[in-house]
Amino acid sequence: MRQVCAMLCRMSFLEELFGAVEQAVQLDPATRQRLLASIAIILGLWLIRFLVLVVVNRRSDDVRVRYRWKKSTQYLAVTVAVFALGVIWIQGFSSFATFLGLLSAGLAIALKDLVANFVGWAFILWRRPFEVGDRIEIGGTAGDVIDLRIFQFTLLEIGNWVDADQSTGRVIHVNNGRVFTESLANFTMGFDLIWNEIAVLVTFESDWKRAREILAEIAARHGAELSETAEAKVRQAARKFMIFYSKLTPTVYTTVRDCGVLLTIRYLCDPRRRRSTEQAIWEDILDAFAASDDIDFAYPTQRFYDNLTEGKPGANPIQSGNDT
């Protein structure tokens, strides 16, 4: 109520100020009416938007809901104001469409980058390749979307010199037009989970089968809960995208490298918890391998191998009688 009274006081003050200006510059009655109507429209739209945001803020504590209402009412108020002021100030509003078409053609040539950014903004609102709060990567730049404007959207950067997709603290502004020219990856669209892998290298002398069992047990302990919820999310995402997986539970793959046997854990995780899940899994791996005498980590080293004393009898050319 106080704010409404304050606004009425401002209007009376504006009328007094406008009367003084009119006496100074000698405005004609038609221009005076147009100015008053313009000011009334702007103040009316501002008041309506203010009241709508007050109601939204009282009924919802969700930051995303408040942000969407704030942006939507801002865009709507600006659009209504432009057309309303056009009706007031442009004689014969029917000719305004022709003027707007010629102006748009000129702007499309002279300001093609701004036009591309504006069209990119409309595309983002229409197709929604991402929303505020999503984690995306575009053109090698990754981050969380924290703002969306007509010509740019803003990212809170992750990665770069910081490992495991954690925030760098930098705010990056990206032109909306880049959604047409560069690849866009969304970490959180689909079923809100990503696959992560942890590679563990053990020596050839280690009991790699036992090591694989230990890793599978650790992965299941950390990823079983997410695998259960992922099935429902995949079914939901499949209604919109061609997403399907035959297996969502954690698994361990076996590969041979020059330094030893490579065991790779593959599991689902929240995009924003990749580093914390890796830490928890690695701590369990270190504890489990430390308690196993027949399992050692492998690393680049130099070794001399004597096939006569260390090799298998069947692979030894002398003992197998293949010595020429």
N, C-alpha and C positions, 0 to 999 in steps of 0.2 A: 504494500500500500504506500509505503514511504517513497518507494522508487517511482510509482505512478505519479504521486504528487510532485516529486522532483522533476519528472518529465514535463508535467503541465506547466510548472514554473519556468522551465527552460523554453517552452513554446511561447509563453507570454513574453519572456525576455527576448526571444527571437523576433516576435512581432514588433516590439518596441525598437529593436535594433534595425529591423527591416524598414520601419517607418522613417528612421533617421537616415538610412541609406537612400531611401526613395526621395527624400527631400534634397539630398545632396546630389544625386545623379539624375533626378527627374525621370523616373521610370514611368512608362505608359501603363494604364490599367491592365491591358492584356498580358504584358510581361510580368506585372506584379502577381496576377492570378496564377500564371504558370509557375513562378518561383514558389509561391505559397503551396500550390498543389504538389510540386516536386518535393519540397521539404516535408509536407504532410505524409507523402508516400514513403519517403525514406524513414522517417521516424516511426510510422505505423508498422512497416516491415521489421524494423529493429525491435519494436515492442513485442510484436507477435513472436518473433524468433526468441527473444529473451524469455517470454512466458513459457514457450514450449520447452526450452532447455531447463528452466526451473522445475517444471513438472517431471521431465525425464530424470533429472538428477535426484529428485526426491523419491522416485519410484524404483530406481535401479542404481545399484552400486557397482555394476559391471563397467570397467573402464572402456571396453570395446563398444558397448552399447552407447555410452555417452559420446564417445568419439564419432561414431557413425551418425548420430543425431546432430551433433555439432556441425559436421561437414555437410550433411544433406540439407539442413536448414540454411546453411550459408550459401550453397550453390543455388537453392531454390529462390532465396531472397534476392540474390544478385540477378538471376534471370528475370524474375518478375519486375524488378526495378528497372532493368534495361528496357524492357518492352513498354512498361508504363510510362517511363520518361520519354520514350520514342513517340508514343501517342500524343503526349502533351506538347512536345517541342517541334515535331516534324509535321508540317502542314500536309494534309492528304496522306495519311499513313499508308494508303495503298501503294504510294510511290516508294515507301520505305523498303519494301521487298526488293524492288529494282536496285535501289541504292545499296542495300545490303549485299545483293548478288555481285554487283560491280566491285564493291569493297572487298568482298571475300576473294574474288579472283585476283585482285591486286595483291592482297596479303599473301595468298598462296604462292605467288611468284617471289615477292620481295622478302617474305618472312617464312620460307618453307620449313625451316627448323622449328620455329615456334608452332607452326601449323601441325607439323608431324608430332610434336610433343602433346599438343591439344588432342589430336586424334588418338594418340597413344593413351592419354588419360581416359577418353571415352571408351576405348577398347578395354582397358583394365576394369572400368566400372561395369561394362556390359558382359564380357566373357569371364571376368574374375580369374585370371591366371594366378593371382595371389591377392591376399587381403592384408590389412594392417594386423601385425602380430605374427604373420607367417615368416618362416626362415627360408630365404631363397638365395640363389646364386645366378648372376647375370654377367656375362662377359668376363669371367674370372674374379668378380667381386661378389663376396658372400656376406650375408648379414640378416638381421631381423628387421622387417619393415616396421618403422615406427611412425611414418607419416606419409600421406598421399595428397599431392596438390595437383593443380591443373597442368603445370609444365614439368614437375619433378616429383619423384618420390624419394624418401629418405631411409637409409639403412644404418643400423648400428652394427658396424663391421665385426665379423668373426674371422678367425684364421689368420692369414698373412704370416706374420712372424710368431704368432701364438699358436701352439699345437692344439689338436683335438677340438677344433671348432669352437673355441672359447672367445669371448668378446675382447677386442683390442681397445675399446673405449672411444674409437674414432667414429664420427658421424659422417656418412658419405651421401651426397645428393646425386641422384641418377636421373637423367633425362627420360621422360616417359616414352619418347620415340625409340629408345633402344629395345623395347619389347618386339619391334618389327625387324630389327637387324641383327640381334644377337640371341644366342640360345639362353633360355630361361629354365632353371631347375628349381623346383619347389620341394623343400625337405618335408613339409608338413601336410601337403595335399595328398589325397589318396587314402591311405589307412594310417597316417600319422606316425608311422614307424619306419626305420631304415635298417638295412642289413649292415652289420659291422663285422670285421674279421680281425683276429689276433693270431699272429704267426709265432709258433714256438718251435725252435730248432734243437733237436737232441742228437747226440753222437750216434754213430753206427753201432757202437758197442752197447748202447743202452737197450733196455727192454722196451722197445718202441710200442709194442702192443699194450703193455701195462701203462705206459705214458699216455697212450691214446684213450684208454679207459678212464684214467684220472681226469684228463681234460674234458671228456664227454660228461663225466659226473659233475664237474665244476660248472660247465656251461649249462647243463640242465638245471642246476640249482639256482643259477642267476637268471636264466631266460625262460623258465617254464611258465611263470605267471604271465609274462608278456605274450608268449605263444598262444595261450588260451584266449586272451582278449583280442589278439590279432585276427583270429578266425572270424569273429563277428565283424571286425572293422573291414576285413577284406570282402566279406559278403556285401557290406554296405557300399564300399567303394566300387564294387563290380557293377552296381546299378548305373554308374556314370562313366567309368573307365573300363578298358579291357585289362583288368588286373586279376590274375589268378595265380595261386601257388599250390603245388601239390604237397609241400612240406614246409611247415612253419616252425617246427621245433629246432632247437640248436643241434648242430652237427659238427663233426671233426673230419677234415679231409687229410689224406696222407700223400706226401710228395717227397721225392728224393732230391737233395741239393748236393753240391760238391763238398760241403762241410758236414753233412749229416742228413737225418730224416726230418723233414719239415711237416709239422702237424698244425693245421690251420683250423681255429675255432671260428665258426660262422653262427651268428646269433642276431636276434632282433633287439633293437634298443630305441629309446626315445632320442630324437635328434639332439636334444639339449642335454642329454645325460651320457653322451658317448664317452667322455673322459672319465667320469665317475664310475661307469660300469667297467671300463678297461682296468682302472685302478683296483677295483674290488676283485676282479677275476685274476689279475696278475699276482696280487697278494696271496690268494689261495693257491695259485700255481707254485709260487716260490716256497710256501710252507709244505705243500705236498711233495715236491721234488726234493726238498731238503731232508724229508723223512724217508726217502727211498734211496737205498744204496746202489740200486742197479739202473738209475736214471741220472744222466748228466746233460747239462746244456752244452750245445756245440757252438763253436766260434771259430773264425779264421785262424789257423795255426799251421805249423810245418811239421811233417812227420815222415820218417824213413820206414819204408815197408819192405820186409824180407820175405819173399814168397816161399823160400825153402823152409823157413821155420814157422811162419805165421799162416801161410796159405793152406787151402784145403788139399788133401792128398790127391783127389781127382783132378784138381786144377794145376798141380805141380808137374811140370814137363818131365822132370827126372824120375819122380816116383811113379808116374803113369806110363813110363816107358816110351815117351814120345821124343826123347832127346836124340837129336841127330848129330 
